[in-house]
Amino acid sequence: MTLSPESLRDTLGTGLLSFPVTHAMADLAFDEAAYREHVAWQASFPAAGLFAAGGTGEFFALTPAEVARVVRAAVAAAGDTPVLAPAGYGTAQAVEMARDAEAAGAAGLLLLPPYLTEAPQDGLFEHVKAVCAATSLGVVVYHRANGKLTYDTTARLADTCQNLIGFKDGVGNVDLMTKVYARLGERLLSIGGLPTAETYALPYLEMGVTTYSSAIYNFAPRWALDFYTAVRARDAATVYRKLDEFVLPYIEIRDRRAGYAVSIVKAGLRAVGRDAGPVRRPLADLTSDEFDELKTLVEKVDLA
């Protein structure tokens, strides 16, 4: 799908965002056929955008060649749903990924944090600027880990990079998010990116965050969309009931080991009969007891 950066920004802000897992075979190779079927299923529901090989899609564990395959498979399977491709690691690698994403027919780009090293704000500014300059696609920057941006850097980037369209928050700095929305709200789309995003969706709405990345959407798209509708309607009673009956016990399992924010999503797919295979190293799958606990929770709550 071809969209101008401005049209992509407006489209993403209208609905919930899908961040699909990347399917793996038993030997951890990319299971393209299963992934295509999953993306087509995800796209059959009214998500505003689909982010291929993002954090939930184990970008950090895929080779650049695998990322290129995943993006092309998503573009082929997503129909009219805009697909955003990932870019990350060092600047040179991120630039190459941005160019390849455009060649693959992606509608936009999610720029993930740089790899390993901490960086000064001037360095981050030049990093984001270089990636934006390498493509005509709309770019969403992921504010997290080694890619934490100050307000001043974000404002400079918004002034400099016309195809920078979004600011995805993975930190939870309320002061920063308030500034971004109050001063840049008509320029940049604010996207919720804290795991698990549903937990923060209602309070973040008051800071202009009209959409967020839902990992739960992978295995319970109707439930996730109903939850999102309740958030946008500011139906606090429904939101907190759904948090209490499913999200909070889900988070209790997620928090038991590092990396489970991804592992539990793949377990959720297995629990509903849509196995996506194991997670790749360095992550670890849920234990059998934890999976049984999650499956019992999924069966107890009406996720249809």
Secondary structure, 3 states (H helix, E strand, C coil): CCCCHHHHHHHHCCCCEECCCCCECCCCCECHHHHHHHHHHHHCCCCCEEECCCCCCCHHHCCHHHHHHHHHHHHHHCCCCCEEEEECCCHHHHHHHHHHHHHCCCCEEEECCCCCCCCCHHHHHHHHHHHHHCCCCEEEEEECHHHCCCHHHHHHHHHHCCCEEEEEECCCCHHHHHHHHHHHCCCCEEEECCCCHHHHHHHHHCCCCCEEEECHHHCCHHHHHHHHHHHHCCCHHHHHHHHHHHHHHHHHHHCCCCCHHHHHHHHHHHHCCCCCCCCCCCCCCCCHHHHHHHHHHHHHCCCC
